[in-house]
Amino acid sequence: MTAATAAARIEDLTVNITEEIHVKAPLDVTFEALLEQIGPSMTQSDNKPMPMKVEAWPGGRWYRDLGDGNGHLWAHVQAIKKPMLLEFYGPLMMSYPVASNVQYRLSEEDGGTLIKFHHTAIGLIPEDHKAGFKVGWSYINAHTKERAEAKRSQ
């Protein structure tokens, strides 16, 4: 059975992930750490480096540069309001018919920063990929928190 024939309901075609991350670091430090983590310091879940580039302006690209004109476009910056909002739209790591929106909303809270993370996607997304998204985003978000808290103590 293919993804196209298996999808009978909208829920079968969607991914919806939310996470709240409490960071013990100031808002601006946390935003900077986020850009570093999803950019040049990005790693896979096995800690293998996977550096990305983020052009942090509206319409900017979020992509993996493999050199010599090769790479993989993950998304474009839909909205950015430093240091409170970073929003992307695009296929991310998926090379099949899909649309995604990723939002990082940061706000000050007592003792640091609250990151509200949200990823919504719709398309012909295989079930094993859906299962991996939650793990992957939690990994990225945990490393963002670690990076920000380490910067705070420098």
Buried (B, 14 or more C-beta within 10 A) or exposed (E): EEBEEEBEEEEEBBBEBEBEBEBBBBBBBBBBBBBBBBBEBBBEEEEEEEEBBBBBEEEBBBBBEEEEEEBEEBBBBBEBEBBBBBBBBBBBBBEEEBEBBBBBBBEEEEEBBBBEBBBBBBBBBEEEBBEEBEEBBBBBBEBBBEBBBEBBEE
